[in-house]
Amino acid sequence: MDAKLTSLLSEKRDTPMSAKELAALAAAFRLTMFDVLHGRQTGHWGGSSSAAELTTALYFNRMNIDPANPRKEDRDRFILSKGHASVNLYTVLANRGFFPTEDLPGFRTLGSHLQGHPCMFKTPGVDMSTGALGHGLSIGIGMSLAAQMSGHKSWTYVMSGEGCLDEGQTWEAVMLAAKYKPARLVYMIDYNKVQLDGTSTEIMPLDPLADKFKAFGWNVAPKAYNGNNTQDILDSFDWMDSDDVWPKLVIYDTIKGKGVSFMEGKSAWHGAPIDEKSYASGRPELETDLKNKEAAL
Ligand SMILES: Cc1ncc(C[n+]2csc(CCOP(=O)(O)OP(=O)(O)O)c2C)c(N)n1
């Protein structure tokens, strides 16, 4: 992280950042994730990297949160239903001020609050414990309805990959949400189309995904946004604000393992430890991307 980005974080951390600022931050966070995962020889690179811009944009542009008061009652909620991408969430939360960035290298060590899958009782800023795929949407519906009952205008964002959509519980939740229309509930799909040991087409074809949600009665975004492009993500936020019809679905086209060319789109890099050779050849790509995005600030 260069001086410009460091001062951006200290001066503007609590104000909505621009597309360029978000792109630079996401590039820096992606590099941190790569270092942490390599350092610990465990964790999930592919799906953490694909969602780098999405979580960065949520936490640094959009969400009503207060790192000094992580349990603020009227806060917005984020549920990482694809809980295996925990290193992504931890990196964003730490840089947003929920806990020290110095904790990150302790990822997945015994006794650390940064376990392999997020735990709401251990980590400040984590709104829901996740890891078993398919639970996030059901929980998000409950959170949204609870906020309504409490008179809060909180938003609830649930993020999943394809794995959650392979779970029957998700489709029960899709029906339930169409019935109760939970306000300010947005289901965000990090659609990188690659899973643990193959493509989604091989494992469980999901298309036409948007049409399926429309048929269930959801308010579906007019297009699939590019989830690795921060301006496109900000456009999707504008769409979220464009009407008061719930629940909303946004599909983001992303690239699994984004940023390291030989890892992109490969299920082999879903959760494999990053070996020395791959680290040495992959890291410079991430560094170059970060430098370019910092230069564009
Ligand atoms: C219920 C359940 N079954 C299996 C797993 C093991 N698992 C962890 S990640 C994963 C694949 C997920 O694919 P996707 O949602 O596309 O993840 P992404 O590419 O976004 O990382 C699987 C099967 C799990 N965590 N929970």
The ligand as an SDF file (V2000), in Angstrom:
LIG
                    3D

 26 27  0  0  0  0  0  0  0  0999 V2000
  -23.4320  -27.5460    2.9800 C   0  0  0  0  0  0  0  0  0  0  0  0
  -22.0290  -27.5500    2.4840 C   0  0  0  0  0  0  0  0  0  0  0  0
  -21.6380  -28.4910    1.6040 N   0  0  0  0  0  0  0  0  0  0  0  0
  -20.3550  -28.5010    1.1570 C   0  0  0  0  0  0  0  0  0  0  0  0
  -19.4510  -27.5730    1.5950 C   0  0  0  0  0  0  0  0  0  0  0  0
  -18.0190  -27.6240    1.1200 C   0  0  0  0  0  0  0  0  0  0  0  0
  -17.7350  -26.5270    0.1950 N   0  0  0  0  0  0  0  0  0  0  0  0
  -17.0660  -25.4360    0.5980 C   0  0  0  0  0  0  0  0  0  0  0  0
  -16.8890  -24.3190   -0.6110 S   0  0  0  0  0  0  0  0  0  0  0  0
  -17.6700  -25.2980   -1.7370 C   0  0  0  0  0  0  0  0  0  0  0  0
  -17.8710  -24.8550   -3.1580 C   0  0  0  0  0  0  0  0  0  0  0  0
  -18.5540  -23.5410   -3.2290 C   0  0  0  0  0  0  0  0  0  0  0  0
  -18.6140  -23.0410   -4.5200 O   0  0  0  0  0  0  0  0  0  0  0  0
  -18.9820  -21.5300   -4.7430 P   0  0  0  0  0  0  0  0  0  0  0  0
  -20.1740  -21.1980   -3.9580 O   0  0  0  0  0  0  0  0  0  0  0  0
  -19.0470  -21.2870   -6.1990 O   0  0  0  0  0  0  0  0  0  0  0  0
  -17.7500  -20.8210   -4.0710 O   0  0  0  0  0  0  0  0  0  0  0  0
  -16.8310  -19.6310   -4.5840 P   0  0  0  0  0  0  0  0  0  0  0  0
  -16.3890  -19.9250   -5.9680 O   0  0  0  0  0  0  0  0  0  0  0  0
  -17.6610  -18.3940   -4.5630 O   0  0  0  0  0  0  0  0  0  0  0  0
  -15.7220  -19.6120   -3.5980 O   0  0  0  0  0  0  0  0  0  0  0  0
  -18.0700  -26.4840   -1.1380 C   0  0  0  0  0  0  0  0  0  0  0  0
  -18.8140  -27.5560   -1.8440 C   0  0  0  0  0  0  0  0  0  0  0  0
  -19.9100  -26.6070    2.5300 C   0  0  0  0  0  0  0  0  0  0  0  0
  -19.1180  -25.6520    2.9940 N   0  0  0  0  0  0  0  0  0  0  0  0
  -21.2010  -26.6090    2.9470 N   0  0  0  0  0  0  0  0  0  0  0  0
  1  2  1  0
  2  3  1  0
  2 26  2  0
  3  4  2  0
  4  5  1  0
  5  6  1  0
  5 24  2  0
  6  7  1  0
  7  8  2  0
  7 22  1  0
  8  9  1  0
  9 10  1  0
 10 11  1  0
 10 22  2  0
 11 12  1  0
 12 13  1  0
 13 14  1  0
 14 15  2  0
 14 16  1  0
 14 17  1  0
 17 18  1  0
 18 19  2  0
 18 20  1  0
 18 21  1  0
 22 23  1  0
 24 25  1  0
 24 26  1  0
M  CHG  1   7   1
M  END
$$$$
